[in-house]
Amino acid sequence: MSGSAADCQYWERLLAKECRLYRLRNNQRISVSAASKLLCNMMLGYRGMGLSVGSMICGWDKEGPGLYYVDDNGTRLSGRMFSTGCGNSYAYGVIDSGYKEDMTVEEAYELGKRGITHATHRDAYSGGVVNSKSQEQMNITYRHTNGNNQC
């Protein structure tokens, strides 16, 4: 997520609550598409009210892997890769030049890390910490890299 820390934290928690309620009511997990649509509908209700949220909703469901971009204007896009935040144009420059359809998880992680590192150098408001999750069906791998400033 990117944007105001308070906005991001609030909407992330609210979406998590709605996803848990869905699971309790329907005895199954919500699809990635439906979760992204839920967040999109929430954002549309507050459109133009000064929220600052850019989010990527990703996961694995019956349809396979899913990745969606949702922002505070209620924009919802499905795709294979996204970058969000004020430094995203710098990250896209690196990612677009190195992206291949058949990348390994390790290659994808290194490319994403390099994109974030470059964004950090070019944009004063970009973080510098890389938190990533890779998911292959129900196996989730978490990684955290702090401040590798080697472009």
C-alpha positions in Angstrom: 0.0 0.0 0.0 1.0 3.6 -0.5 -0.4 6.9 0.6 -1.2 8.2 4.0 -0.2 5.7 6.7 -3.4 6.3 8.6 -5.6 5.9 5.6 -3.8 2.8 4.4 -3.9 1.1 7.8 -7.6 1.8 8.3 -8.7 0.6 4.9 -6.4 -2.5 5.1 -7.9 -3.5 8.4 -11.5 -2.8 7.2 -10.9 -4.9 4.1 -9.4 -7.7 6.3 -12.5 -7.6 8.5 -14.9 -7.8 5.6 -12.9 -10.8 4.1 -13.1 -12.6 7.5 -16.9 -11.9 7.7 -17.3 -13.3 4.1 -15.5 -16.5 5.1 -17.7 -16.9 8.2 -20.9 -16.3 6.3 -20.1 -18.4 3.2 -17.8 -21.1 4.7 -15.1 -20.3 2.0 -12.5 -17.7 1.3 -13.4 -14.7 -0.8 -11.8 -14.6 -4.3 -9.0 -12.1 -5.0 -11.3 -10.4 -7.6 -14.1 -10.0 -5.1 -11.8 -8.7 -2.3 -10.4 -6.1 -4.7 -14.0 -5.2 -5.7 -14.9 -4.7 -2.1 -12.1 -2.3 -1.6 -12.9 -0.5 -4.8 -16.6 -0.1 -3.7 -15.4 1.3 -0.3 -13.1 3.8 -2.0 -15.9 4.9 -4.4 -18.0 5.8 -1.3 -15.3 8.3 -0.2 -14.2 9.5 -3.6 -13.1 13.2 -3.6 -12.9 13.3 0.2 -9.1 13.5 0.4 -8.2 9.9 1.0 -4.6 8.9 0.1 -4.6 5.2 -0.7 -2.9 3.1 -3.5 -3.1 -0.6 -3.0 -2.3 -3.9 -4.7 -4.6 -6.8 -3.8 -3.0 -10.1 -4.6 -3.6 -13.7 -3.8 -4.4 -17.2 -5.0 -7.9 -18.6 -5.3 -9.9 -21.1 -7.4 -9.1 -19.1 -10.5 -5.3 -19.2 -9.8 -3.2 -16.1 -9.0 -4.7 -12.7 -9.0 -3.3 -9.2 -8.9 -5.3 -6.0 -8.7 -4.5 -2.3 -8.3 -7.1 -0.2 -6.3 -6.8 3.4 -5.5 -8.6 6.1 -3.5 -10.5 7.2 -6.7 -12.1 3.8 -7.0 -9.9 2.8 -9.9 -9.6 -1.0 -10.1 -7.3 -2.7 -12.6 -6.3 -6.3 -13.1 -2.8 -7.0 -14.4 0.5 -9.0 -14.1 2.6 -6.3 -12.4 2.0 -2.9 -10.7 3.9 -0.3 -8.8 2.2 2.2 -6.5 3.3 5.3 -4.6 5.0 8.6 -5.4 8.2 6.8 -6.6 6.4 4.4 -8.9 7.5 6.0 -12.1 11.1 5.4 -11.2 10.4 1.8 -10.2 8.5 1.2 -13.4 11.5 2.4 -15.4 13.6 -0.4 -13.8 10.9 -3.0 -13.8 9.8 -2.5 -17.4 13.4 -2.8 -18.6 14.1 -6.1 -16.7 10.7 -7.9 -16.7 10.4 -11.2 -18.5 7.4 -13.5 -18.6 9.3 -16.6 -17.5 11.1 -15.1 -14.5 11.9 -17.2 -11.4 10.7 -16.1 -8.0 14.2 -15.1 -7.1 14.7 -13.1 -10.3 11.3 -11.3 -9.7 12.3 -10.5 -6.1 15.6 -9.0 -7.2 14.0 -7.0 -9.9 11.4 -5.6 -7.5 14.1 -4.8 -5.0 16.1 -3.0 -7.6 13.1 -1.0 -8.7 12.3 0.1 -5.1 16.0 0.9 -4.5 16.1 3.2 -7.6 12.8 4.8 -6.5 14.3 5.5 -3.1 17.3 7.3 -4.7 15.2 9.4 -7.1 12.2 10.2 -4.8 12.7 11.6 -1.3 9.4 10.2 -0.1 9.9 6.6 -1.2 10.6 4.2 1.6 13.7 2.1 1.1 12.4 -1.0 2.9 11.4 -4.0 0.7 8.7 -6.2 2.1 7.6 -8.9 -0.3 5.5 -12.0 -0.3 5.6 -14.6 -2.9 2.7 -17.1 -3.1 2.4 -20.4 -4.8 -1.0 -21.6 -4.0 -1.1 -21.9 -0.2 2.7 -21.6 0.4 3.6 -18.0 1.2 7.2 -16.8 1.6 7.9 -13.5 3.4 11.0 -11.4 2.8 12.2 -8.1 4.4 15.2 -6.2 3.2 16.1 -3.0 4.9 17.8 -0.1 3.1 20.0 -1.8 0.5 21.0 1.4 -1.3 23.1 -0.2 -4.0 21.7 0.9 -7.4 
